[in-house]
Amino acid sequence: MRELTFYHWLVVAWMVVAAATFFALFFISAPYGRFTRGGWGPRLNSRIGWILMELPALLAFVILFALGDHHAAPAGIVLLVFWLAHYVHRSLIFPFRIHSARPSITVSVVAMGICFNVGNGYLNARWLYTLGPALSTSWFLDPRFIVGTILFWGGYALNQHSDKVLIGLRKPGENGYKIPMGGGYRFISCPNYVGEIVEWGGWALACWSLGGLAFFVWTVANLAPRAYKTHLWYRSRFPDYPPERKAIIPFVI
Ligand SMILES: NC(=O)c1ccc[n+]([C@@H]2O[C@H](COP(=O)([O-])OP(=O)(O)OC[C@H]3O[C@@H](n4cnc5c(N)ncnc54)[C@H](OP(=O)(O)O)[C@@H]3O)[C@@H](O)[C@H]2O)c1
């Protein structure tokens, strides 16, 4: 099979699994963090889990960039910087910022995360640097790149700020949960997830690739149900939870 054919079939498979995951996650929450529970096998410290899970996305992308035919294309290099900004933080900085005193991520979640991140790194980097067109400087003036870039960095900022608020709720050694306040939390329960969704929506536009679209669809499938369930969890756990706060879309849902 030619690689391009394989690539297109992989995108189709990615989308189908994402659609199934979206519906499944309304009934079964991924067993990590506040939704960790028995019956899902051995657990790891979440710091180690995040590093193991996210580092493959960074490595796969950089290796395929280095081996790619278009690695000197200027817009491709800028998109590499976008990816690095997210994944260097997620795999090597975020795990050391969280207060993680208990084993709260299951090995099964980490294993699924590794598989996803290797496949996702391939779908995105292989298109940008080999299978797709080389992105020259003219791509910088394309409205898809401009709007995508604004969304990517806007989502990145919201995600970073919202995670910072959550991480700041605990003192070192603490495990409990508190009500987050300020920033995006004035309007919704999970601005960190919404920031991440906007970020990868921007990425899909800026890359204009099926791999980018598949990543965006997966991010929605993964995080929208979790945001909704997290919202219900906050409401059931905290009687004084702000009643006007929505789950995902301010003033709507
Ligand atoms: N692209 C994707 O598909 C994808 C998938 C998953 C995650 N992510 C991103 O990865 C990041 C982390 O995700 P996550 O699901 O772990 O987020 P999360 O459940 O909001 O937790 C983030 C950190 O804050 C702590 N925390 C959460 N709520 C808290 C509260 N009310 N009080 C005190 N501490 C609290 C958590 O501790 P505990 O671990 O003890 O709960 C964890 O250390 C987010 O930026 C998310 O967008 C992306």
The ligand as a MOL file (V3000), in Angstrom:
LIG
                    3D

  0  0  0     0  0            999 V3000
M  V30 BEGIN CTAB
M  V30 COUNTS 48 52 0 0 0
M  V30 BEGIN ATOM
M  V30 1 N -5.7210 17.2340 23.8780 0
M  V30 2 C -6.3220 16.3520 24.6630 0
M  V30 3 O -7.0530 15.4750 24.1870 0
M  V30 4 C -6.1240 16.4090 26.1640 0
M  V30 5 C -6.5610 15.3370 26.9540 0
M  V30 6 C -6.4230 15.4240 28.3320 0
M  V30 7 C -5.8480 16.5400 28.9040 0
M  V30 8 N -5.4060 17.5520 28.1310 0 CHG=1
M  V30 9 C -4.8350 18.7700 28.7560 0
M  V30 10 O -3.9770 18.4100 29.8100 0
M  V30 11 C -4.1230 19.3310 30.9040 0
M  V30 12 C -4.4550 18.5740 32.1810 0
M  V30 13 O -5.6490 17.8410 31.9740 0
M  V30 14 P -6.4280 17.1750 33.1800 0
M  V30 15 O -7.5700 16.4310 32.5780 0
M  V30 16 O -5.4800 16.4830 34.1130 0 CHG=-1
M  V30 17 O -6.9790 18.5010 33.9180 0
M  V30 18 P -7.6410 18.6770 35.3280 0
M  V30 19 O -8.4300 17.4700 35.7260 0
M  V30 20 O -8.3440 19.9800 35.2890 0
M  V30 21 O -6.3840 18.7350 36.3560 0
M  V30 22 C -5.2560 19.5270 36.1680 0
M  V30 23 C -4.4550 19.5460 37.4950 0
M  V30 24 O -5.1250 20.3510 38.4580 0
M  V30 25 C -5.5590 19.5460 39.5740 0
M  V30 26 N -6.9410 19.9840 39.8560 0
M  V30 27 C -7.9880 19.9210 38.9950 0
M  V30 28 N -9.0840 20.4590 39.5500 0
M  V30 29 C -8.7390 20.8640 40.7980 0
M  V30 30 C -9.4660 21.4960 41.8600 0
M  V30 31 N -10.7450 21.8230 41.7260 0
M  V30 32 N -8.8070 21.7320 43.0240 0
M  V30 33 C -7.4840 21.4230 43.1450 0
M  V30 34 N -6.7490 20.8380 42.1620 0
M  V30 35 C -7.3590 20.5630 40.9950 0
M  V30 36 C -5.4990 18.0950 39.1230 0
M  V30 37 O -5.2680 17.2090 40.2050 0
M  V30 38 P -5.7360 15.6510 40.1510 0
M  V30 39 O -4.9060 14.9970 39.0820 0
M  V30 40 O -5.4590 15.1440 41.5180 0
M  V30 41 O -7.2140 15.6430 39.7890 0
M  V30 42 C -4.3170 18.1740 38.1510 0
M  V30 43 O -3.0980 18.1300 38.8630 0
M  V30 44 C -5.2100 20.3230 30.4970 0
M  V30 45 O -4.6080 21.4990 30.0310 0
M  V30 46 C -5.9340 19.6260 29.3790 0
M  V30 47 O -6.4830 20.5560 28.4560 0
M  V30 48 C -5.5330 17.5000 26.7710 0
M  V30 END ATOM
M  V30 BEGIN BOND
M  V30 1 1 1 2
M  V30 2 2 2 3
M  V30 3 1 2 4
M  V30 4 1 4 5
M  V30 5 2 4 48
M  V30 6 2 5 6
M  V30 7 1 6 7
M  V30 8 2 7 8
M  V30 9 1 8 9
M  V30 10 1 8 48
M  V30 11 1 9 10
M  V30 12 1 9 46
M  V30 13 1 10 11
M  V30 14 1 11 12
M  V30 15 1 11 44
M  V30 16 1 12 13
M  V30 17 1 13 14
M  V30 18 2 14 15
M  V30 19 1 14 16
M  V30 20 1 14 17
M  V30 21 1 17 18
M  V30 22 2 18 19
M  V30 23 1 18 20
M  V30 24 1 18 21
M  V30 25 1 21 22
M  V30 26 1 22 23
M  V30 27 1 23 24
M  V30 28 1 23 42
M  V30 29 1 24 25
M  V30 30 1 25 26
M  V30 31 1 25 36
M  V30 32 1 26 27
M  V30 33 1 26 35
M  V30 34 2 27 28
M  V30 35 1 28 29
M  V30 36 1 29 30
M  V30 37 2 29 35
M  V30 38 1 30 31
M  V30 39 2 30 32
M  V30 40 1 32 33
M  V30 41 2 33 34
M  V30 42 1 34 35
M  V30 43 1 36 37
M  V30 44 1 36 42
M  V30 45 1 37 38
M  V30 46 2 38 39
M  V30 47 1 38 40
M  V30 48 1 38 41
M  V30 49 1 42 43
M  V30 50 1 44 45
M  V30 51 1 44 46
M  V30 52 1 46 47
M  V30 END BOND
M  V30 END CTAB
M  END
